[in-house]
């Protein structure tokens, strides 16, 4: 399955309030404008949006105002689509059947910029660069997201893996590229390339490598079926799970904390394991701690707060706020009704997206979307949409 790491940026300005006021004056959802089936905008946006959110539904995309949550535009786009921040204040990457497409969320239209290739996978933002990994070809594309406003595909670095696989890559501040190793049958670890794509390090002690996150001081972790592999200061370090099979497949990092948040699964034979423990990986002490939430969660449940808090959306309907240094669950914020993770990973389930001090949580069973203040635990606002949503993302400037 494809996963991705959620972004973080501050929301809420006078401009956003003005946009919300315009939406109200125009009647909210009635002012949204449909687009042609190929996603090309049919009209100029009738309503401006500030710091937009993008949610997928079966057959298209919703663009919402980040402050009021009012629906501004509906874009028709057939197929199972995925969304991730592109890394600037205006754009979102949309993974489609044909490849990665660039959505101008502020302008409320898909652009002509596309990175074609079968099975578009992870989107990673770090050190002012955005990195795309196309699973079907093994191709890695690196670019400066601020160049997307030119309307043309940004000039950038490319690298093609030795074999195509479900992988992920990240470019560090000094130009080194960390990229996974594997093929369609198995995945084994990661390698490091210099600026000229010359291999300078590798480690193949990471079976089933999946997912990526960066912690404070640019410690990068990639998950394994028996722990996690950390690359920092030119060296790989393997941190083993306490179980023979202890899979960490999805991670969330924060520049404010040396500790990575990961999921944790320990049953290799489960059709779908619904884990109740999460992992906290201290990249400085090279130690792994497990925290039992008392409830299960899904791969779309992990995020980080503005101060490095570890956030997990549980199937009990609560947003669990964890101190990453101690593993203490500091509070549980009511977010949605209790839910169960579906067997099919493409099926909709409550999803968490965090930007600054606001946690956005979708509730597809009720066709609703909520904005929650992480500090106070209070709901800021909610909106009901025409259809149930699946994935949730938004614009996030900076890395």
C-alpha positions as CSV (number, residue, x, y, z in Angstrom):
1,X,0.0,0.0,0.0
2,X,1.0,3.6,-0.5
3,X,1.3,5.9,2.5
4,X,2.6,9.2,3.1
5,X,3.7,11.6,5.8
6,X,1.3,14.5,6.8
7,X,2.5,18.1,6.7
8,X,2.6,20.9,9.2
9,X,2.0,24.7,8.8
10,X,0.1,27.5,10.6
11,X,-3.4,28.4,9.6
12,X,-5.7,31.3,10.2
13,X,-5.3,34.9,8.9
14,X,-7.4,37.9,8.4
15,X,-7.3,37.0,4.7
16,X,-8.8,33.6,5.4
17,X,-11.6,35.2,7.4
18,X,-12.3,37.5,4.5
19,X,-12.5,34.4,2.2
20,X,-14.9,32.7,4.6
21,X,-17.1,35.8,4.6
22,X,-17.2,35.8,0.9
23,X,-18.2,32.1,1.0
24,X,-21.0,32.9,3.4
25,X,-22.2,35.7,1.2
26,X,-22.2,33.4,-1.8
27,X,-24.2,30.7,-0.1
28,X,-21.3,28.4,0.8
29,X,-21.5,25.1,-1.1
30,X,-23.8,26.5,-3.8
31,X,-21.0,28.7,-5.0
32,X,-18.8,25.7,-5.8
33,X,-18.1,25.1,-9.4
34,X,-17.8,21.7,-11.1
35,X,-15.1,21.0,-13.6
36,X,-14.8,19.0,-16.8
37,X,-14.2,15.2,-16.3
38,X,-10.5,15.5,-17.2
39,X,-10.0,17.9,-14.2
40,X,-9.5,21.0,-16.3
41,X,-11.1,24.1,-14.8
42,X,-14.3,25.1,-16.6
43,X,-14.6,28.6,-15.1
44,X,-12.5,31.0,-13.0
45,X,-12.9,30.3,-9.3
46,X,-15.9,32.2,-8.0
47,X,-14.7,32.1,-4.4
48,X,-11.2,32.6,-3.1
49,X,-9.7,30.2,-0.6
50,X,-7.0,30.7,1.9
51,X,-4.7,27.8,2.9
52,X,-6.9,25.3,1.1
53,X,-7.6,21.7,2.1
54,X,-8.1,19.0,-0.5
55,X,-10.2,15.8,0.1
56,X,-10.7,13.0,-2.3
57,X,-14.0,11.2,-2.9
58,X,-15.1,8.5,-5.3
59,X,-14.8,10.3,-8.6
60,X,-13.1,13.5,-7.7
61,X,-11.6,16.1,-5.4
62,X,-13.1,18.7,-3.0
63,X,-11.3,22.0,-2.4
64,X,-12.2,23.6,0.9
65,X,-11.3,26.8,2.6
66,X,-8.8,26.1,5.3
67,X,-10.4,28.4,7.8
68,X,-14.1,28.0,7.4
69,X,-14.0,24.5,5.8
70,X,-16.6,25.7,3.3
71,X,-16.6,23.8,0.0
72,X,-15.2,26.1,-2.7
73,X,-14.9,23.8,-5.7
74,X,-15.5,20.2,-6.8
75,X,-13.2,18.7,-9.5
76,X,-14.3,15.6,-11.3
77,X,-11.4,13.1,-11.5
78,X,-12.3,9.4,-12.0
79,X,-10.3,6.6,-10.4
80,X,-8.7,6.1,-7.0
81,X,-6.8,9.3,-6.3
82,X,-4.4,10.2,-3.5
83,X,-3.3,13.6,-2.2
84,X,-0.2,15.0,-0.5
85,X,1.2,18.5,0.1
86,X,3.4,19.6,-2.7
87,X,5.5,21.7,-0.4
88,X,4.4,25.3,-1.1
89,X,1.5,27.5,-0.2
90,X,-0.6,26.8,-3.3
91,X,-0.2,23.3,-4.6
92,X,-1.1,19.7,-3.8
93,X,0.2,16.5,-5.5
94,X,-2.5,14.2,-6.8
95,X,-1.6,10.6,-7.4
96,X,-3.7,9.3,-10.3
97,X,-3.8,6.2,-12.5
98,X,-1.4,7.9,-14.9
99,X,1.1,9.4,-12.5
100,X,1.6,12.4,-10.2
101,X,-0.5,15.5,-11.2
102,X,-0.1,18.9,-9.7
103,X,-3.2,20.6,-8.4
104,X,-3.2,24.4,-7.9
105,X,-5.4,24.2,-4.8
106,X,-5.4,28.0,-4.3
107,X,-6.3,28.5,-8.0
108,X,-8.8,25.5,-7.7
109,X,-7.7,23.7,-10.9
110,X,-5.4,20.9,-12.0
111,X,-2.3,22.2,-13.8
112,X,-0.6,20.7,-16.9
113,X,2.3,19.6,-14.8
114,X,2.5,15.9,-14.6
115,X,5.1,13.3,-13.6
116,X,3.9,10.3,-15.6
117,X,4.4,6.7,-14.5
118,X,2.6,3.7,-13.2
119,X,1.8,3.4,-9.5
120,X,2.8,6.8,-8.2
121,X,3.7,6.3,-4.5
122,X,5.3,8.3,-1.7
123,X,5.6,12.1,-1.7
124,X,8.3,13.4,0.7
125,X,9.0,17.0,1.7
126,X,12.3,17.9,3.4
127,X,15.0,20.6,3.3
128,X,13.0,22.8,0.8
129,X,12.8,19.9,-1.7
130,X,9.9,17.6,-2.7
131,X,10.7,14.0,-3.7
132,X,8.4,11.8,-5.7
133,X,8.8,8.0,-6.0
134,X,7.0,6.2,-8.8
135,X,6.7,2.5,-7.8
136,X,6.0,1.2,-11.3
137,X,9.2,2.5,-12.7
138,X,11.5,3.1,-9.7
139,X,12.0,6.7,-10.8
140,X,12.7,9.4,-8.3
141,X,12.0,13.0,-9.0
142,X,13.4,15.8,-6.9
143,X,12.3,19.5,-7.3
144,X,11.9,22.8,-5.6
145,X,8.2,23.2,-5.0
146,X,8.3,27.0,-5.1
147,X,9.0,26.6,-8.8
148,X,5.5,25.1,-9.4
149,X,4.0,28.6,-9.8
150,X,5.8,29.0,-13.1
151,X,3.2,26.7,-14.6
152,X,5.9,24.5,-16.0
153,X,7.5,21.3,-14.7
154,X,10.4,22.4,-12.4
155,X,13.9,21.5,-13.4
156,X,15.1,19.0,-10.9
157,X,17.1,15.9,-10.1
158,X,16.2,12.4,-11.3
159,X,17.3,9.0,-10.3
160,X,16.1,5.5,-11.3
161,X,16.3,2.6,-8.9
162,X,18.1,-0.5,-10.1
163,X,14.7,-2.3,-10.0
164,X,11.1,-1.0,-9.7
165,X,9.5,-1.4,-6.3
166,X,7.2,0.2,-3.8
167,X,9.8,2.6,-2.4
168,X,10.5,6.0,-1.0
169,X,13.3,8.6,-1.2
170,X,14.4,11.8,0.6
171,X,17.0,14.4,-0.3
172,X,19.0,15.8,2.7
173,X,20.1,19.4,3.1
174,X,23.6,18.6,1.8
175,X,22.3,17.0,-1.4
176,X,22.6,13.4,-0.4
177,X,19.7,11.2,-1.5
178,X,18.5,8.3,0.7
179,X,16.4,5.8,-1.4
180,X,15.1,2.4,-0.7
181,X,16.3,-0.9,-2.3
182,X,14.1,-3.7,-3.6
183,X,12.1,-5.2,-6.4
184,X,8.5,-6.4,-6.9
185,X,9.2,-9.5,-4.8
186,X,11.0,-8.1,-1.8
187,X,12.5,-5.0,-0.3
188,X,15.7,-5.1,1.6
189,X,17.0,-1.7,2.8
190,X,18.3,1.6,1.6
191,X,21.2,3.3,-0.1
192,X,22.7,6.8,-0.1
193,X,23.8,8.7,-3.2
194,X,25.9,11.9,-3.4
195,X,24.9,14.9,-5.4
196,X,26.0,13.2,-8.6
197,X,23.9,10.0,-7.9
198,X,27.0,8.0,-7.0
199,X,26.4,5.5,-4.3
200,X,28.3,6.2,-1.1
201,X,26.5,3.9,1.5
202,X,24.0,1.2,1.7
203,X,22.4,-1.1,4.3
204,X,20.3,-4.2,3.4
205,X,19.4,-5.2,7.0
206,X,15.9,-3.9,6.7
207,X,13.5,-6.5,5.4
208,X,10.2,-5.2,3.9
209,X,11.5,-1.6,4.1
210,X,8.5,0.8,4.0
211,X,7.9,4.5,4.8
212,X,10.1,7.4,5.8
213,X,10.3,10.2,8.3
214,X,12.9,12.8,9.4
215,X,13.5,13.8,13.0
216,X,15.4,16.7,14.6
217,X,19.0,17.1,13.3
218,X,18.1,15.4,10.1
219,X,18.0,11.8,11.4
220,X,16.1,9.8,8.7
221,X,14.2,6.6,9.6
222,X,12.9,4.0,7.2
223,X,10.7,1.2,8.6
224,X,11.5,-2.5,8.6
225,X,9.6,-5.7,9.4
226,X,11.9,-6.1,12.4
227,X,12.6,-2.6,13.5
228,X,13.7,0.6,11.9
229,X,16.8,1.8,10.0
230,X,18.2,5.2,10.9
231,X,20.6,7.2,8.7
232,X,22.3,10.1,10.4
233,X,25.7,11.9,10.0
234,X,26.7,9.5,7.2
235,X,26.0,6.3,9.1
236,X,23.2,3.7,9.1
237,X,22.1,2.3,12.5
238,X,19.5,-0.5,12.9
239,X,17.2,-0.4,15.9
240,X,15.6,-3.8,16.4
241,X,12.0,-4.4,17.4
242,X,11.3,-6.2,20.7
243,X,9.5,-8.9,18.7
244,X,11.0,-11.2,16.0
245,X,8.3,-9.7,13.7
246,X,7.7,-6.1,14.7
247,X,6.8,-4.1,11.6
248,X,7.1,-0.3,11.5
249,X,5.7,0.6,8.1
250,X,4.4,4.1,8.6
251,X,6.2,7.0,10.4
252,X,5.7,10.6,11.3
253,X,8.6,13.0,12.2
254,X,9.0,16.5,13.5
255,X,11.9,19.0,13.3
256,X,11.1,19.8,17.0
257,X,11.8,16.3,18.3
258,X,14.5,13.6,17.9
259,X,11.8,11.0,18.4
260,X,10.0,9.4,15.4
261,X,6.4,8.1,15.8
262,X,5.7,4.8,14.0
263,X,3.0,2.2,13.8
264,X,3.7,-1.3,15.2
265,X,2.4,-4.6,14.0
266,X,3.5,-8.0,15.4
267,X,1.3,-10.6,13.7
268,X,2.9,-11.6,10.3
269,X,-0.1,-13.9,9.5
270,X,-2.9,-11.5,10.0
271,X,-5.1,-10.6,7.1
272,X,-5.5,-7.2,8.6
273,X,-3.8,-6.6,12.0
274,X,-5.5,-3.8,14.0
275,X,-2.7,-2.8,16.3
276,X,-3.1,-1.1,19.6
277,X,0.6,-0.2,20.1
278,X,2.6,2.5,18.5
279,X,6.4,2.9,18.4
280,X,8.5,5.8,19.6
281,X,12.0,5.7,18.1
282,X,14.6,7.9,19.8
283,X,17.1,8.7,17.0
284,X,19.7,10.1,19.4
285,X,19.6,7.4,22.1
286,X,18.9,4.7,19.4
287,X,16.1,3.2,21.5
288,X,12.6,2.1,20.7
289,X,9.7,2.3,23.0
290,X,6.2,0.9,22.6
291,X,3.1,2.7,23.8
292,X,-0.2,0.8,24.2
293,X,-3.1,3.1,23.3
294,X,-5.9,0.8,24.4
295,X,-7.5,1.2,21.0
296,X,-6.5,0.4,17.4
297,X,-5.8,2.9,14.6
298,X,-5.0,2.9,10.9
299,X,-2.1,4.0,8.6
300,X,-3.9,7.3,8.1
301,X,-3.9,8.0,11.9
302,X,-0.4,9.2,12.6
303,X,0.8,12.9,12.7
304,X,2.8,15.3,14.7
305,X,1.8,18.5,16.6
306,X,3.4,21.9,16.4
307,X,5.7,21.2,19.4
308,X,6.6,17.7,18.3
309,X,3.6,16.0,20.0
310,X,2.9,12.5,18.7
311,X,-0.7,12.3,17.5
312,X,-2.7,9.2,16.8
313,X,-6.4,9.0,15.8
314,X,-7.8,5.9,17.4
315,X,-10.7,3.8,16.4
316,X,-12.3,4.9,19.8
317,X,-12.8,8.2,18.0
318,X,-10.3,10.1,20.1
319,X,-7.1,12.0,19.1
320,X,-4.4,10.6,21.4
321,X,-1.8,13.2,22.3
322,X,1.5,11.5,23.4
323,X,4.6,13.0,24.9
324,X,7.3,11.6,22.6
325,X,10.0,11.7,25.2
326,X,8.2,9.8,27.9
327,X,5.5,7.9,26.0
328,X,2.8,9.4,28.3
329,X,-0.6,9.8,26.8
330,X,-1.2,13.4,27.9
331,X,-4.8,13.8,26.7
332,X,-7.5,12.2,24.5
333,X,-9.4,14.7,22.4
334,X,-12.9,13.6,21.3
335,X,-12.9,13.9,17.5
336,X,-15.3,11.5,15.7
337,X,-17.6,8.5,16.5
338,X,-16.0,5.1,17.2
339,X,-15.0,3.3,13.9
340,X,-13.4,0.2,12.6
341,X,-10.6,0.0,10.0
342,X,-11.9,-1.7,6.8
343,X,-10.2,-4.7,5.3
344,X,-9.5,-3.0,2.0
345,X,-6.8,-0.3,2.4
346,X,-8.4,1.8,-0.3
347,X,-11.7,2.0,1.6
348,X,-12.5,5.3,3.4
349,X,-11.9,5.6,7.1
350,X,-11.4,8.6,9.4
351,X,-8.2,10.4,8.4
352,X,-6.0,12.8,10.2
353,X,-4.2,15.8,8.7
354,X,-2.4,18.3,10.9
355,X,-1.3,21.8,10.0
356,X,0.2,24.0,12.7
357,X,-2.1,23.9,15.8
358,X,-5.1,22.5,13.9
359,X,-6.0,18.9,13.5
360,X,-8.3,18.2,10.6
361,X,-10.2,14.9,10.9
362,X,-12.6,13.4,8.4
363,X,-15.6,11.3,9.3
364,X,-16.7,9.6,6.1
365,X,-19.6,7.8,7.8
366,X,-21.2,11.1,8.4
367,X,-19.8,12.9,5.3
368,X,-18.3,15.4,7.7
369,X,-14.9,17.1,8.3
370,X,-13.8,18.7,11.5
371,X,-11.2,21.2,12.5
372,X,-9.9,20.8,16.1
373,X,-7.5,23.0,18.1
374,X,-4.8,20.7,19.4
375,X,-3.9,23.0,22.3
376,X,-7.4,23.4,23.7
377,X,-9.0,20.2,22.4
378,X,-12.0,22.2,21.2
379,X,-13.7,21.8,17.8
380,X,-13.2,25.0,15.8
381,X,-15.7,24.1,13.1
382,X,-17.2,21.3,11.1
383,X,-18.7,20.9,7.6
384,X,-20.9,18.4,5.9
385,X,-20.0,17.5,2.4
386,X,-22.1,16.0,-0.5
387,X,-20.2,12.7,-0.5
388,X,-18.0,10.7,1.9
389,X,-14.3,11.6,1.6
390,X,-11.3,9.3,1.7
391,X,-7.9,11.0,1.7
392,X,-7.3,14.4,3.2
393,X,-4.5,16.9,2.7
394,X,-3.7,20.5,2.0
395,X,-1.1,23.1,1.1
396,X,1.9,23.2,3.4
397,X,4.6,25.8,2.8
398,X,8.1,25.1,4.1
399,X,9.7,21.8,5.1
